Structures are given as structure tokens and as C-alpha cells.
Amino acid sequence: MICNGEGCPVGVEVYAGNTKDETTVVDKIRQIRDDFGIEKIVFVGDRGMVTESIIEALKDDDALHLISALTHGGMRKLLEKKVIQLDLFDKHLTHEVSDPDKPGQRYCLCCIL
């Protein structure tokens, strides 16, 4: 679904059920730019859409911002590198952290009780 600045849908596309989500992202972003003349895009996708390979393919696009969820493996990597600690959530339910290996990328973490 494509929404305008006010959140109103302006376009929808549905793929066949056997289409891998990650295979649609890069081309769809390019098509949105071409069809709608949009320069700055905030792309919100689930873990199946915004994979490490997609992030890598789009990393040099300064007019594109990605929002997604971390995978279990991604969380484990941040824990192993001590970017996050489990006791972060002892007093507060949300935290914003950055991985020094990925400047400009930030994580907004929340604990759901």
C-alpha cells in the first residue's frame, strides 16, 4: 500500500501468494518513484521484506528510510556485541540504541509485557 503524507492510501498492489516479499522491495521503490514522482520515501516492511540483502542494496539511497523489525538473529548479534543488554528493560519499556558498526542506523527497542 502506498500512502500520502496524511496517511491516505493512494495505491495498492497485491502479489501472488507464492511471491517472496523480499524480491519485490527494490523494484517497487523504484516504481513508486517513477510512477508518483516521489523523492523521499519511508518504506515500512516486515522482517521478510527488509532483509540484510535489501538493506545492503539500498544503503546508499539517502532519500529512503527503512522501518522494520529485527529478526531473532539480529537481536542476538546486538546482544553478543553488547550494543544492548537484557537489563535495559528493567526500568524502561523502550530504548533507542545505535550499532557502532552501522552508523546512521538506529534501533528503537520495546518490551511488551
Summary of the structure (lengths in Angstrom):
residues: 113
radius of gyration: 16.2
end to end distance: 30.0
largest distance: 47.1
contacts: 229
relative contact order: 0.11
helix: 32%
strand: 20%
